[in-house]
């Protein structure tokens, strides 16, 4: 699965304030792990087999969260980078005089060097011990294949000749010994430790998704290879809402297009985002915010939700919408399935043009039975035009109207086509009409 920046923005995966869905997933202990997790969201597993392997890994970590080495922190890796990047300044081993001096004299004569060496080697020892702790999991016969492979990489790297010597470091090790080990480590272990950091960060990211699944009480989806297309969700909800309403929807290759109607603010966009987030999390191999989800492996998620014009290029909003739809059409030329989420297409033109363009797009998309597609629209005429098509699902969100002209939303997904038109009522309720008819204040 490949996800572009536009799709991840539309689904609020990453937000400028550091929130978004990513904040729910991020339980990493290191910055390197956080970076791996972020990149993994952009590039999830590219095959059903790889995705299934990843789900097995995350399930394992969920059951063994306490196996993580507590002595290794983000500060550990930061210190190791500083330690090894300063190795270029070391040209000679510790002198005989240095080895003769006691730790007390070393501390008195060269305080900064003493503490840096002591602190750095201590962190290196902690890190290697942590990696040894993880590699010990290889004795578990239930270890998933992908996790076993990653831990074997750790084990092989730890065979470096200095590892045992560094691991034995403790508070009783004299400074002369620390200085000698520091010199050797900087000369011989930099590449090996950096490779270990890389593998450690991957494990950190995988465990983070397991913690998110367990903490949020999410459900692992049933992953289905190949065709026919299946997306069957029960009790699906948006994980960022404090009091979410759950949805249920069932797509198949015979009914793979949903035409969604309803008033502004009734819940259409939230529903599409909930489905998009659920599908993305499923393709990361982790749990999803749903009671149940069965899904065929998809190639990607494509959204047309928050298109922006480009003033510097002289592109109008409508042209930007057309370009995004062109990207969608190009991706759908692939045989693999996608989830396509389209929210109020062609808002940048007049109602007649929007209707004609939307209808043409729907007619074209109906020729793609291997895709899962949702279109929300205020143009009820579009829904009415296709109402007799048996290959389209029709659903709407209810607006509850009251005798005093007030209204509220149940956020419940119903089968059918909505004819709610409350734009004028909203304008009145907010006092806009009254303000415009008042006399100018003098």
N, C-alpha and C positions, 0 to 999 in steps of 0.2 A: 504494500500500500504506500502511495505517495500523497503527501498533503502539502499544498502550497500555503504561502503566508496569508493570502486572502481568506482561504477557508479557515485557518486557525484563528484569524482575527474575527471572522464572522461568528465563530463558535465560542468566542471569549476564552480561548485556551490560555493565552498569555495576555495580560493587561498591563498598562503603563504603571499602575499603582502596586504591582507585585501580587495582585490577587488573581482572579480567574480560576479556571479549572486546574491549572498547573499547581497552584498553591495547595490544592487538595491532594495532589499526587506526590508533592515534594516532602519526603521524610528522609532525604539523604543526609549523611553525616559529613560529607566533604563537598567542596566546591567542584572538584573534578567529577564527582558523582552527579551533582546537579547539572553540570554541563552535558554529561552523557545522557541523562534523562531528557533534557531539552531536545537534543539532537535525535534521540530515539523517537520522540513524538513526531518529528518531521519525517522520519524514515522508519516506520514500523516494519515488521517482518514482511518479506516480499513473496512469500508462498504460504500455502496452508500448512505444509509440513513444518516450516520454521515457526509459524505462529503457534501451532500445537505444542512444539517443544518449549516455546517461551511460556505458554500458559502452565505447563508442567513445572517449570522452574519457579514461577511466582507462587503456585500452589505449595510447592515445597517450602519456600521461604516463609510463607504465611504460617506454616506449622513449626518452623524452627527459627523464629525471629530472635530468640534469646541466644542463638549460636554466634551472633555477631561480636567481634572483639571490641570491648568497651574502651580499651587503652588507646585506640587509634582515633584521632579526631581530625577536624579540618586543619587545626593548628599544627598537627604532626606533619601533614604533607606540605604545608606552607613552609615550615622550618626546614624540611628536607630539600625543597627546591632551593632555598636560600643557601643551604649548606653546600650543595653540589655546584651551584652556579658560581660560588666563590672559589671553587677548586683551582681555577686558572692562576690564582695568585700564589699558589703553593708550589714551590719549585724544588724543595729539598725536604728530606725526612727530618724528624725532630733531632736536634743535636744531642750529643752525649751529655752536655751540661744540663739540658732540659730534662733528661731522664734522671739525672742525679737529684735535682731539686725536688723537694717534697711538694705535695699538693698545697700546703699552707703557703710556702714561698712563691709558688707559681701564682696563686691567687693574689698575693700581695704585690708581686712584681708586674704582672700582666693580667689585671682583673678582667678586662673585656674578652681577651683570648681564652682565658680559663673558662669563663661561664659559657661562651659560645661553643667551645669544644665539648664541654660537659653536657650542655643542653642538647646539642645537635646529635651527638652519639646516643644519648638517652632516647631521643625520638626515633633514631634509626633502629635502635634495638626494639623499641615498642612496635614499630611498623613491621619489622621482620617477624617478631613474635606473633603479631596479629595475623600476618599471612600464613604462618605456620599453623596457627589456630584454625584458620579457614581450611587449609589443605588437609587437616585431620578429618574433615568431613568425608574424605574419599573412602574412609572405612565403612561408610553407610551404604549398604547394598541397595537401598531404595532411591539413591541419588539419581535425578533425571539426567539424561545423556548430555544435554547442553551445559548444565551446571557442572557435571563431572569433567567435561572438556575444559571448562574455564579454570576449574580448580587444579587440573593437571598442569596447566600452564604455570600456575603459581608454584606448584611443587617442583617443576623442572627448573624454574628460575632460582628457587631457594637452594639449589645444589651448588651454587657459587661457593668457592673455597673459603671465603671470609664469613659466610653467614653464621656458622656455629660460633665463631669467635665474637662476633658482634652481639649475638643473642645472649651470651653469657655476661655481658656488661651489667654491673649493678652499682649501688652506691659505695661499695667498698673498693671498686677498681681505682687504683692510683692514677693520678693525672698523667704520668708518663705513659702508662698503658693506654689511656684514652687518646693521647696525642698520637701515639704510634698507629692505633687502629683508625683514627681519623684520617691520617695521611694515606694509609693503605686503601681505606674505603673510598676516598675521593678519587684516587687513581684507578681503582678497579671496579667499583660498584655502581657508578652513576647510571650507565645504560641499563643495567639490570634492575636497579631500583625504579627507574622511570617506567620500564615495562611492567613491573609489579604494580605501580600506581595506576597504569592504564587498566589492568585487569581488575584491580581493587575498585576502581571507579565504576566499572560495568556491574560488578557484584553489588555495589552500593545502590546503583539505580534500580536494579532488579528487586532488591530487598525493599526499596522505597515503595514500589508499586504494590508489593505484598502487604506492607503496613497500611497503605491507603485502602486496599481492599478490605482488610480485617477491621480497621478502625471505623470505616464508614458502613460496614456490614453489607457490602455489595455482593452480588451473585455472579458466579462464573458462568459465562454464556456457553451454550452448546455450539461448537464450531462445526460447520459442514463444508466438506470439500466440493469443488466443481459445481456442476449444474444438476438439477434445475435450481433456479433462484429461490431462496427462502429468507424472509426476514419477519419473524414472528415474535412480537414483544408483548409482554404482559406486565402491568404495573410499572411501566417505565416513567421516570421522573427526572427533572433537572436537578443536578446535585448542588447547585449554588443557591437554591431557594430554601428558605428556612421552613416554609410550610408548602411544599410542592403538592400539586395535584397529579396523580398517576394516570398514565395513558396506556391503552392497549390497541395494537394495530397489527394487521397480518397482511404481508405482501407475498405474492407468488409470481411465477412467470406468466400466469394468466391474468393476474391483476397486480400490475407492478407500478401503476401511476395513481397517485392520490391528488385529487383536486380539492383544495382546502378553502373554505369560505368562512366569513364571520366578520363582525365589526372590528374597528380599530380597538386595540387594547384587550381584545377578548381572549387572546392566548395563542394565536396562530404561530407567531415567531418563536415564542417560548417552546412550543411543541416541537417545531423543527429543530431548534437548537438542542433540545433534550434528546431527540433521536440521533442527531449528528454526534453529540458527545458520547452517547451510549455505543454507537457503532465504532467510534474512534477508540474508546477504551477497550472494547472487545478485540480490536485489531492490534492492541498493545499486548494482549495476552492476560490482562488483569480482569478483576471483577467489574460489573457494571451496575449503575443505579436502577435496578429493575427486579421484579419478582422472578421473571424468567425471560430469557432471550435465546432464540435459535436463529443463527445467521450463517449464510453462505459466505465464504471468503470473498471479499471485495477488493478491487484494485485501488480504490481511492474514494475520497469524498470531495465533491465539487459544490461550492455554494455560490449563489447569486443573491446576496442579501444586503450588503452595505456598500454598494458600488459608489466610488467617488470620482468626480470630474478632475481634470488635470489642467489647471490654469496656465502653467508654464508651457505645456504643449498645445494650448489652445483647444483642448478637447472638451466638448460639452458633456453634461451628465448622461444624456441619451447615447452619445457615441461611446462613452465608457461602458454603458450597459450592453450595447451591441458587441463591443470587443470582448467583454466577459462571457457573453453567450457564445461567441465564436470559439473561445478557449474551451468552453463546455462541449460544443459540437465536435471539436477536434479530438478531445479526450474520449468521447463516446464512440469514435470510429474504432477504438480498440475492442476486441472481443470480450475482454474481461469486464465484470460488473463493477459499477460505481453506485454510490449513493449521491443523488443530485437534489439539492435543496434550493428552491427558487422562491423568493419572497417579493411579491408585488413587482413583477417585471415591467420595464418600460415606464417608470414613473416620470421620466424626463421628457415625455411628449404628451400631446393632447389625448383625450379619452378615446377618440375614434381610432387614432394611430395605435394607441396602446392595446386596444381590443384586437385590431387586425394583426398586430405583431405577436401578441400573446397567443391568439388562435393558431397562427401559422407555426409557432414554436411547439405548441402542444401537439399539433398534427404530425410534425416531424418526429417528436420524441416518442410518440406512440409506436413508431417503427422499431423501437429498441427494447425488446422483451427481456433482455438480460440485465437491465439496469433497474434500480429502485429510484423512483422519482416522485418528488412532492412539489406542487406549485400552490402557493397561497395567492389569492387575488381578491380585490374589492370589486372587480368587474364581474358582477353576477351574470352578465350576459354571456361571458365565456363559459361559465359552468352550465348555464342553460343550453348553450349550443351543443355541448357534449353529453347532455344528461341521459341520452339513450344508448351511450356506448357501454357495453357490458364488460369491457376490459379496463374501465376506470373505476377507482374507488372514490366515493364522494363523502366528505365529512365536513362538519362545521362546528364552530364554537358558539354557544348560546349566549345571547344578551337577554337578561330578564328585565322586561319593561313593567313599570308600575303606573297606577292610575294618576299619580301626581306628576307624570312625565319624567320621573327619575328612572334610573336604570342601574344595574350592577351586573357583574360577570360571575358565572359559575365555574369557568375555565374547564368545563367538561366537553370532551370530544364526542359528538353525536354523528350518526350516519345521516347523510342527506346534504341538501344545499341550503345555505342561509340566504334570507332576503332582508336581513337587518340593515337599516340605513339610519344611523344615529349621529352622523356628522353634524347636522344642523342642531340637534339637541345638545350636543357637547358644546357647540359654539354659544348657544343660549345659556346653558348652565354655568359656564365660566364667565358670563357677563359681558362677552365681547360685543354682542349685538347692542346691548344697552349702552355700553360705553361709546360706541360709534354714533349713536343717535342723540347723545347728550349735546347740549350747547357748549361751545368752547368757553373755558374758564377765563374770565377777564381780570 
